[in-house]
Amino acid sequence: MTADPFRSRTGTGRARRSACPRRLQFVLGALLALLLALGAAGPALGAGPAADRARDPGPARGGAEVVDVTQVADRQVDLSVRSTALGGRTVKVRLLTPDGWDPTDRRQHWPTLWLLHGCCGDYTSWTGATDVAQIESLRDALVVMPEAGRTGWYSDWWNHGEGGDPAWETFHTKELRHLLEHGWGASANRTVAGLSMGGQGALLYAARHPGMFKATAAYSGSSHPLLDDESVNRLLGFFAEDGNDPLRVWGDPVAQRRIWEAHDPFHLAERLKSLPVYLSSGDGTPGPLDEPDAAHDALEADFNRQNHALAAELERVGAKHLTTNFYGPGRHTWPYWERELHASLPMLLEAMDVR
C-alpha cells in the first residue's frame, strides 16, 4: 500500500503565522453571528433593503445550510455546513476572505479561488502547510477550501449502483456553490486548483462542469488514473483507506470502466482544451526542497507519468492555454505544492481579471 501522501509532509508544514487582531475578531464575529441570527428569524425580519441584505439564504438547493461560523484567524473563517448530499452530515469549509469582505452586504461578490486538498488531508491543509494566508495578491479574492473527505476523490460515489452518501461533487458544485454565492460573498467568477487528489478534483470539476471555472491548476495531481495497472491499483489502494470497500467509489475498473473514464481527466481532455490549464509534478527523486536523505517517491513518479500523458493528450486535441512545469527531481511533498501555487497564481488570477 502506497504511503499516505498527506502524512509524508512531516516537518514541512507551517503553523498559522498570524492571529486575528482582537478588535477585528470581535467585529467580524459579531457580524457573522448577526447574519445567522437574522437568517434564523425568517419572516419576522420584515421588508426593507437592510433586512434583505442581512437575511441568510437558508438551505441551498438540495438542502445544505450553514449551521455554525467560527473566526479562526485573521481573514480565516470556518463554516460548518450540513449537507443533504453527504447524508445530513455536517462538514467544514474554510474561507480565506478578501480585504473589505462583509458577509452581511449582499451587494458584494468577490472573485473566488477554490483550493482543494489532497488525500488524506482536510479543509485546514492549505492554511496549515503553506503561506497561502500571507499571499498579498489573494487579498482581492475569496479563497474557498472545502472538506472533501480523507479519500472522497471529489466524486459522487457509485456505491454499487445505489448512489447517495457521500456525494462530494454534488456537495461542492451545487450545494456549497449556491450557499457561498447567496450569502458569503462568492461570485460566479471562479478558478480552481488542488494538489494530488485535489489536483484531480480541480481538473474534474473544470471538465465536468463547463463554464463553472475559468481556469484550473493541478499540482502532482492524479490526472490519468487509467494509465496502466500500476496507476489503477494505486488508486484502488487509496479507495480502500480506513477499511472502505474500494469498489464503492467508481466501481470495478473493468466492469464500470465508463464511470472510471468519466472521472479520468485524460479522457476529458476535449472538455479542458479551451481553458487555461496548469500541470506540474516532480519525477519522484529527491529534489532541492527535500531532505538530503529522502527516498525515491513512487507515488510522485506515477503521478508524473500521468501528468505527462495528460499534457500530451491536451496538446493532441488542440489545447489553447496549457502551461506545464515538470520540474524533474521532487517528491510528493508540501514545499513543491506551495511553490507551484505561487507559480500558477498569475494564470489563475488573470482568468478572473484580478490584477
Secondary structure as GFF3:
##gff-version 3
##sequence-region A 1 355
A	DSSP	three_ten_helix	7	9	.	.	.	ID=ss1
A	DSSP	alpha_helix	22	41	.	.	.	ID=ss2
A	DSSP	three_ten_helix	42	45	.	.	.	ID=ss3
A	DSSP	alpha_helix	49	54	.	.	.	ID=ss4
A	DSSP	beta_strand	65	73	.	.	.	ID=ss5
A	DSSP	beta_strand	76	82	.	.	.	ID=ss6
A	DSSP	beta_strand	90	96	.	.	.	ID=ss7
A	DSSP	beta_strand	110	116	.	.	.	ID=ss8
A	DSSP	alpha_helix	125	129	.	.	.	ID=ss9
A	DSSP	three_ten_helix	132	134	.	.	.	ID=ss10
A	DSSP	three_ten_helix	136	140	.	.	.	ID=ss11
A	DSSP	beta_strand	142	146	.	.	.	ID=ss12
A	DSSP	three_ten_helix	159	161	.	.	.	ID=ss13
A	DSSP	alpha_helix	168	170	.	.	.	ID=ss14
A	DSSP	pi_helix	171	176	.	.	.	ID=ss15
A	DSSP	alpha_helix	177	181	.	.	.	ID=ss16
A	DSSP	beta_strand	186	195	.	.	.	ID=ss17
A	DSSP	alpha_helix	197	208	.	.	.	ID=ss18
A	DSSP	beta_strand	216	219	.	.	.	ID=ss19
A	DSSP	alpha_helix	229	239	.	.	.	ID=ss20
A	DSSP	three_ten_helix	241	243	.	.	.	ID=ss21
A	DSSP	alpha_helix	247	250	.	.	.	ID=ss22
A	DSSP	alpha_helix	257	262	.	.	.	ID=ss23
A	DSSP	three_ten_helix	265	268	.	.	.	ID=ss24
A	DSSP	alpha_helix	269	272	.	.	.	ID=ss25
A	DSSP	beta_strand	276	281	.	.	.	ID=ss26
A	DSSP	alpha_helix	298	316	.	.	.	ID=ss27
A	DSSP	beta_strand	321	326	.	.	.	ID=ss28
A	DSSP	alpha_helix	334	351	.	.	.	ID=ss29
###
